[in-house]
Amino acid sequence: MSEPVVVVGGWASPFVTRVCIALKLKGVEYEFLQEAVGRKSELLLRSNPVHKKMPVLLHGGRPVCESLVILQYVDEAFPGSSILPDDPYHRAVHRFWAEYADAKLHTALRTMRGMVGGDKADAAEQVSAALRQLEDALAECSGGKPYFGGDDVGFLDIVVGSYIGWFGAAEKIAGLRVGVLDEASTPRLAAWAARFCAHEAVRDLMPDADRLVEFGEVLRAALAANVSSRP
Ligand SMILES: N[C@@H](CCC(=O)N[C@@H](CS)C(=O)NCC(=O)O)C(=O)O
C-alpha cells in the first residue's frame, strides 16, 4: 500500500495552491489539512519548526517544507511525467525564474494588500515590471509552445500560476489598476494565464479573486485580534 500524502496549509496561500496543483498533475491522492485563519496548528509547528510556515507536505509521516522544495520532491517521489524539464540546463533556467517570481511577486503583492508597510503604487509597479520580465521568460522557456513547460503545465507554470488569483485580489484591495496580466502589456502571459486556469489540474484549485479579497479581510481581523489578545 502506498504511504499517505498529507498537505498542511490554507486554501488561499499561493505556496499551498502550487503543491496541490503538482500533486493533481501527478495523479497523487492526498488529504488536505486546512489551517485555521491567523493561527498555526501544533502539527504545522512540529513539522516545520525552522520556518513555521505553510505548506508542509507529509509523505508517510515525514515532513517536506518550502514549496519549491516540495514541488521538486513531488516530481522525484511520484511516477508520471516530469514537472521539471529533463535537460539540466533547462531545469536550472526554470528554477531561476521560479526564484525570481517568488522574490519579486510575493512581498510586492502583500504590500499592495497592506499586509506589510510600503508604498502600494510602487509595489504595483514592481509586480507589473516582474510580469513584463516573465513575459519574455515565457517566450524563452516555452519555445512557442502553450506553457512555460512546453506542451503541458510544468514547474514554472505552477509557480507563476499560483499567484494568478492574488493579482486580481491585490488590485481590488489596493484600489489600483496596474494592468496585471493585461493583454496590452503582456499578451503572451495573459493568454497563458487563461489557458493555465482552464487546465484540468488547475481549475478546481485556483482561488477566485473575490473570495481572496474576503479572505484578506478575515485574515486581517484574525491577526488584529491575536495581537490585541496578547498580554
Ligand atoms: N518560502 C515559503 C513561503 C511560505 C509562506 O510564506 N507561507 C505563508 C502563507 S502564504 C505562511 O505560512 N505565513 C505564516 C508566517 O509567515 O508566519 C514557501 O515557498 O513555502
The ligand as a MOL file (V3000), in Angstrom:
LIG
                    3D

  0  0  0     0  0            999 V3000
M  V30 BEGIN CTAB
M  V30 COUNTS 20 19 0 0 0
M  V30 BEGIN ATOM
M  V30 1 N 9.1600 30.3030 1.0770 0
M  V30 2 C 7.9940 29.6740 1.6320 0
M  V30 3 C 6.9360 30.7260 1.9250 0
M  V30 4 C 5.7460 30.1460 2.6690 0
M  V30 5 C 4.8800 31.2420 3.2670 0
M  V30 6 O 5.2570 32.4180 3.3270 0
M  V30 7 N 3.7010 30.8190 3.7380 0
M  V30 8 C 2.8260 31.7600 4.4110 0
M  V30 9 C 1.3940 31.6000 3.9310 0
M  V30 10 S 1.1960 32.2940 2.3050 0
M  V30 11 C 2.8530 31.4920 5.9030 0
M  V30 12 O 2.8520 30.3540 6.3390 0
M  V30 13 N 2.8730 32.5630 6.6810 0
M  V30 14 C 2.8780 32.4820 8.1150 0
M  V30 15 C 4.0150 33.2590 8.6970 0
M  V30 16 O 4.7380 33.9500 7.9550 0
M  V30 17 O 4.1960 33.1840 9.8960 0
M  V30 18 C 7.4810 28.5910 0.6700 0
M  V30 19 O 7.7570 28.7110 -0.5250 0
M  V30 20 O 6.8540 27.6180 1.1290 0
M  V30 END ATOM
M  V30 BEGIN BOND
M  V30 1 1 1 2
M  V30 2 1 2 3
M  V30 3 1 2 18
M  V30 4 1 3 4
M  V30 5 1 4 5
M  V30 6 2 5 6
M  V30 7 1 5 7
M  V30 8 1 7 8
M  V30 9 1 8 9
M  V30 10 1 8 11
M  V30 11 1 9 10
M  V30 12 2 11 12
M  V30 13 1 11 13
M  V30 14 1 13 14
M  V30 15 1 14 15
M  V30 16 2 15 16
M  V30 17 1 15 17
M  V30 18 2 18 19
M  V30 19 1 18 20
M  V30 END BOND
M  V30 END CTAB
M  END
